């Protein structure tokens, strides 16, 4: 996969990624941050993605993991009084 290909896929799916984050996080500001992290991760790791089909699975798995990480971090901050 080339950088140009991954940039095209990101452009085509940016809105979907953001809306997925809004739905999962219920916070537009956090959704913007997490969506940006997803895009950065995709740009960092595009060389490891072997096929066009794999990129979508990778993208949504990354989105799911980063949303979970957001919630885990939020829960930890709340538990320790650092909201």
C-alpha positions in Angstrom: 0.0 0.0 0.0 1.3 3.4 -0.9 1.0 6.6 1.1 -1.2 8.1 -1.7 -3.6 5.1 -1.4 -3.9 5.4 2.4 -4.4 9.2 2.1 -7.2 8.6 -0.4 -8.9 6.0 1.9 -8.6 8.3 4.9 -10.1 11.2 2.9 -13.0 9.0 1.8 -13.6 7.7 5.4 -12.8 10.7 7.6 -16.4 11.6 8.2 -17.4 8.0 9.0 -14.5 7.7 11.5 -15.5 10.9 13.2 -19.1 9.9 13.5 -18.1 6.5 14.8 -16.1 8.3 17.5 -19.0 10.6 18.4 -21.3 7.7 18.8 -18.9 5.7 20.9 -17.6 8.6 23.1 -20.7 10.8 23.2 -18.5 13.8 23.2 -17.6 15.8 20.1 -14.4 17.2 21.4 -13.1 13.8 22.5 -14.3 12.4 19.2 -12.2 14.9 17.3 -9.1 14.0 19.3 -9.6 10.3 18.9 -10.4 10.6 15.2 -7.2 12.5 14.7 -5.3 9.8 16.6 -6.9 7.2 14.3 -5.8 9.0 11.2 -2.3 9.6 12.5 -2.0 5.9 13.3 -3.1 5.0 9.8 -0.5 7.3 8.3 2.2 5.9 10.6 1.5 2.2 9.8 0.4 2.2 6.1 3.5 0.3 5.1 2.4 -2.7 7.2 -1.0 -3.0 5.6 -0.8 -5.6 2.8 -4.0 -5.1 0.9 -6.9 -2.7 0.3 -9.2 -5.1 2.0 -7.0 -5.3 5.1 -6.9 -1.5 5.5 -10.6 -1.3 6.4 -10.3 -3.9 9.1 -7.2 -2.2 10.4 -8.9 1.2 10.4 -12.0 0.0 12.3 -10.0 -2.1 14.8 -7.8 0.9 15.5 -10.9 3.1 15.9 -12.4 0.6 18.4 -9.2 0.3 20.4 -8.6 4.0 20.6 -12.2 4.6 21.7 -11.7 1.9 24.4 -8.5 3.5 25.5 -10.2 6.8 25.8 -12.8 5.3 28.1 -10.3 3.4 30.2 -8.2 6.5 30.6 -11.3 8.5 31.6 -12.3 5.8 34.1 -8.9 5.8 35.7 -8.8 9.6 36.0 -12.2 9.5 37.6 -11.2 6.7 40.0 -8.1 8.7 41.1 -10.0 12.0 41.3 -8.3 13.6 38.3 -11.3 14.2 36.1 
